């Protein structure tokens, strides 16, 4: 378990809601929520797969999650599946993605999630080809419009920063009035300007995914503990977190990385203890 404390005593003075993922312990969602809920304000429910049997919770399990929300004073956000795509070249596959996402959003609707985080993947070969990029944008716009036509508000979707410049999506996000998920680890790993991205989109940013990036090996590794972040990036993270009032989700997937990350944040916010 994470260090024994109440959620009220975790990082005194922080302006944001603190969360982590539903896969810290190698178990299903509900056991993770029961263990983590007393310590966190919000849990990021990971639904990376939509097709595999036994991955999605049943309606009865969603009812239990709702009960735990009240019992533990807890909210949820949903990470939507990454095994379907609104951006692929096939219209049939894009429509399947829309149908799948709508079904999952409907499944979790009783929980009133704070946001539903969505990946919009972009093939590398189109990023320097303006014609292909425009086709990609238009197909993505059409898919999003189809999806949004069935939703109460476009703002319940937060588009995540991935491995390409988020500026490619600026117009789309603004025109469709979407929210933004700034994945700080992705911004750092792929060499983008985290502070600039945050300042540009802070009014739309509902959630920040926070995790370490380890540059020590041959291959850069993300979604690890925050103590792996070089000092200059920790300073950027602190600058953002001291004024961010949304949800910060420690997007790690085991207990060691969670505890090490909490230790970094505790040190970062020590000076803000009342």
Phi and psi in degrees as a GROMACS rama.xvg file:
@    title "Ramachandran Plot"
@    xaxis  label "Phi"
@    yaxis  label "Psi"
@TYPE xy
-60.5861  164.546  UNK-2
-48.4716  137.711  UNK-3
-73.2294  115.835  UNK-4
-165.08  169.622  UNK-5
-91.3662  162.053  UNK-6
-64.045  -28.4951  UNK-7
-67.2712  -25.0029  UNK-8
-98.4181  -0.427766  UNK-9
-82.2723  109.075  UNK-10
62.6237  74.3955  UNK-11
-53.1306  139.883  UNK-12
83.096  -2.47932  UNK-13
-69.8143  138.48  UNK-14
-86.341  -9.66593  UNK-15
-104.168  162.152  UNK-16
-82.1998  134.823  UNK-17
-101.339  130.63  UNK-18
-137.056  173.984  UNK-19
-152.31  -176.842  UNK-20
-88.2441  165.6  UNK-21
-87.4605  16.9268  UNK-22
-135.099  58.0992  UNK-23
-87.2282  -39.5519  UNK-24
-101.842  142.801  UNK-25
-73.1665  73.1224  UNK-26
-153.616  -178.252  UNK-27
-75.4764  176.816  UNK-28
-61.1567  -49.6495  UNK-29
-61.972  -46.4574  UNK-30
-58.4975  -36.0511  UNK-31
-65.0856  -43.9448  UNK-32
-62.7537  -41.1369  UNK-33
-62.3338  -38.1963  UNK-34
-79.5757  -36.0781  UNK-35
-93.2198  -27.0697  UNK-36
-54.384  -39.9975  UNK-37
-63.9877  -17.5825  UNK-38
-107.578  -15.1893  UNK-39
-124.617  154.938  UNK-40
-79.3353  -29.6416  UNK-41
-149.885  149.129  UNK-42
-118.965  131.353  UNK-43
-84.8203  107.89  UNK-44
-80.3388  113.327  UNK-45
-84.6663  119.499  UNK-46
-126.45  59.9474  UNK-47
-64.6322  -29.7203  UNK-48
-115.352  139.538  UNK-49
-112.299  -15.9991  UNK-50
-102.125  -30.4882  UNK-51
-66.51  136.679  UNK-52
-64.0417  138.534  UNK-53
82.127  0.490151  UNK-54
-82.3556  -46.9903  UNK-55
-76.7086  139.852  UNK-56
-69.0067  155.197  UNK-57
-78.5235  170.584  UNK-58
-62.732  -34.8303  UNK-59
-66.8019  -36.637  UNK-60
-69.1169  -35.2962  UNK-61
-63.3965  -38.2594  UNK-62
-62.0439  -38.1822  UNK-63
-68.1867  -38.1224  UNK-64
-61.9101  -37.9909  UNK-65
-64.8617  -42.6669  UNK-66
-60.4471  -44.1357  UNK-67
-65.608  -32.2067  UNK-68
-58.8235  -45.1392  UNK-69
-71.3348  -42.3223  UNK-70
-64.9106  -38.9334  UNK-71
-101.927  4.39145  UNK-72
53.6529  62.2401  UNK-73
-133.216  142.636  UNK-74
-115.565  171.06  UNK-75
-130.878  152.567  UNK-76
-127.747  156.823  UNK-77
-113.199  127.719  UNK-78
-93.5777  109.551  UNK-79
-68.4599  160.333  UNK-80
-59.8887  149.446  UNK-81
-111.909  8.96317  UNK-82
-98.3615  5.59702  UNK-83
-128.198  154.913  UNK-84
-137.068  130.158  UNK-85
-83.5419  -3.61428  UNK-86
-116.357  -0.20098  UNK-87
-72.7015  164.483  UNK-88
-72.0481  -18.0745  UNK-89
-87.7281  120.857  UNK-90
-61.1031  -39.3119  UNK-91
-61.6859  -43.2014  UNK-92
-69.682  -34.6061  UNK-93
-66.5297  -39.1594  UNK-94
-66.6298  -39.0495  UNK-95
-60.856  -39.34  UNK-96
-62.6288  -43.7304  UNK-97
-58.5895  -48.5641  UNK-98
-61.9931  -42.098  UNK-99
-64.8859  -45.7874  UNK-100
-64.3539  -40.3348  UNK-101
-62.7761  -40.4791  UNK-102
-64.0594  -39.2905  UNK-103
-72.6598  -40.7316  UNK-104
-60.5299  -40.7228  UNK-105
-65.8723  -40.3874  UNK-106
-58.1464  -43.126  UNK-107
-91.038  -0.0767996  UNK-108
-54.1769  -37.5429  UNK-109
-58.1552  -21.6765  UNK-110
-83.3078  -8.35327  UNK-111
47.5934  59.3326  UNK-112
-58.2206  147.475  UNK-113
-68.946  -30.3767  UNK-114
-163.366  163.402  UNK-115
-123.388  109.969  UNK-116
-85.3985  133.195  UNK-117
-126.744  134.275  UNK-118
-89.5006  134.617  UNK-119
-118.595  90.3926  UNK-120
-69.1369  145.523  UNK-121
-130.771  118.575  UNK-122
-58.703  144.221  UNK-123
-64.384  -31.3832  UNK-124
-71.5782  -12.9309  UNK-125
-98.406  -6.58073  UNK-126
-72.0703  -19.9611  UNK-127
-113.547  12.3514  UNK-128
-119.255  102.422  UNK-129
-61.132  -35.5076  UNK-130
-65.8901  -47.3758  UNK-131
-64.3657  -35.8937  UNK-132
-64.8926  -39.9461  UNK-133
-66.7209  -38.7171  UNK-134
-62.7483  -44.1335  UNK-135
-59.7389  -45.0098  UNK-136
-62.5848  -43.2019  UNK-137
-67.5917  -41.9633  UNK-138
-65.5043  -38.188  UNK-139
-66.5731  -41.301  UNK-140
-60.255  -44.3497  UNK-141
-61.7234  -43.2773  UNK-142
-64.2271  -43.7889  UNK-143
-64.5653  -41.1316  UNK-144
-60.9778  -40.4953  UNK-145
-63.5167  -43.6448  UNK-146
-64.6625  -46.528  UNK-147
-67.923  -25.8045  UNK-148
-63.2514  -18.2818  UNK-149
-103.911  0.75621  UNK-150
-106.958  152.763  UNK-151
-67.6821  -34.7007  UNK-152
-152.868  136.51  UNK-153
-65.2862  -24.5228  UNK-154
-67.3911  -11.5823  UNK-155
-76.3365  -10.5137  UNK-156
-97.9105  129.672  UNK-157
-115.285  120.069  UNK-158
-85.0285  125.025  UNK-159
-86.1363  140.006  UNK-160
-71.6879  128.336  UNK-161
-116.47  -132.059  UNK-162
-102.571  15.8844  UNK-163
-129.284  161.651  UNK-164
-59.674  125.391  UNK-165
-66.0765  -16.7854  UNK-166
-59.2835  -25.1145  UNK-167
-60.5745  -22.0127  UNK-168
-107.613  -2.00979  UNK-169
-51.6115  -51.9883  UNK-170
-64.2947  -41.6432  UNK-171
-62.2575  -46.3274  UNK-172
-62.4524  -42.6116  UNK-173
-70.6503  -45.5146  UNK-174
-65.3449  -36.0053  UNK-175
-92.0657  -2.41729  UNK-176
59.5754  45.5519  UNK-177
-88.3642  159.225  UNK-178
-88.4165  172.163  UNK-179
-126.686  139.44  UNK-180
-110.369  110.729  UNK-181
-88.0247  111.041  UNK-182
-87.9151  101.175  UNK-183
-62.1515  -38.1408  UNK-184
-63.0551  -41.9528  UNK-185
-63.3215  -42.9005  UNK-186
-58.2552  -42.4201  UNK-187
-72.3576  -46.369  UNK-188
-58.2494  -41.2561  UNK-189
-97.0845  9.86282  UNK-190
79.638  24.1961  UNK-191
-92.8405  164.531  UNK-192
-87.0174  100.568  UNK-193
-60.6654  -46.1952  UNK-194
-62.3809  -43.8428  UNK-195
-63.0122  -43.5227  UNK-196
-62.5355  -43.7097  UNK-197
-63.6598  -47.2715  UNK-198
-61.8308  -35.8437  UNK-199
-71.0355  -33.8241  UNK-200
-119.354  13.654  UNK-201
-61.8899  -30.8044  UNK-202
-71.5418  -20.1073  UNK-203
-103.207  -10.3547  UNK-204
-79.4278  112.993  UNK-205
-94.4585  -23.279  UNK-206
-149.887  144.57  UNK-207
-117.189  126.537  UNK-208
-89.3615  124.053  UNK-209
-122.35  127.346  UNK-210
-160.434  163.273  UNK-211
-79.1893  160.286  UNK-212
-131.217  121.983  UNK-213
-101.152  111.993  UNK-214
-95.724  6.10729  UNK-215
-76.0728  -26.5784  UNK-216
-96.2991  -176.117  UNK-217
-64.8015  -39.5654  UNK-218
-107.942  131.174  UNK-219
-68.7199  130.544  UNK-220
-116.004  126.794  UNK-221
-111.161  -173.838  UNK-222
54.7243  37.7617  UNK-223
-115.261  -171.453  UNK-224
-73.0046  151.691  UNK-225
-64.0281  -22.9689  UNK-226
-70.3671  -6.4071  UNK-227
-85.0414  -11.8786  UNK-228
-72.5846  131.952  UNK-229
-57.6837  150.8  UNK-230
-55.2299  -38.6279  UNK-231
-63.8056  -32.649  UNK-232
-77.8787  -33.0084  UNK-233
-61.4873  -37.4533  UNK-234
-63.567  -39.6701  UNK-235
-65.0803  -42.9731  UNK-236
-60.1465  -45.3881  UNK-237
-62.0386  -42.3054  UNK-238
-56.6617  -41.18  UNK-239
-72.4225  -46.7964  UNK-240
-67.2233  -26.9927  UNK-241
-68.1517  -14.4384  UNK-242
-128.214  4.10423  UNK-243
-88.6423  132.273  UNK-244
-114.174  9.73451  UNK-245
-89.497  -147.131  UNK-246
-100.363  133.362  UNK-247
-113.025  115.337  UNK-248
-105.841  118.098  UNK-249
-72.0042  99.983  UNK-250
-90.8867  72.4123  UNK-251
-123.917  169.225  UNK-252
-131.7  22.1165  UNK-253
-155.806  165.352  UNK-254
-68.8192  -38.3098  UNK-255
-61.281  -48.3395  UNK-256
-65.2727  -32.674  UNK-257
-66.95  -49.5138  UNK-258
-63.8336  -39.491  UNK-259
-66.9911  -36.5307  UNK-260
-68.9647  -40.6244  UNK-261
-62.4956  -36.338  UNK-262
-63.4405  -39.1714  UNK-263
-65.1782  -45.446  UNK-264
-66.0501  -37.0099  UNK-265
-61.0447  -41.6192  UNK-266
-66.9002  -38.8646  UNK-267
-63.6141  -36.3295  UNK-268
-104.303  8.63274  UNK-269
-57.4319  -37.413  UNK-270
-72.2642  -8.87619  UNK-271
-99.3301  5.80246  UNK-272
-61.2816  129.476  UNK-273
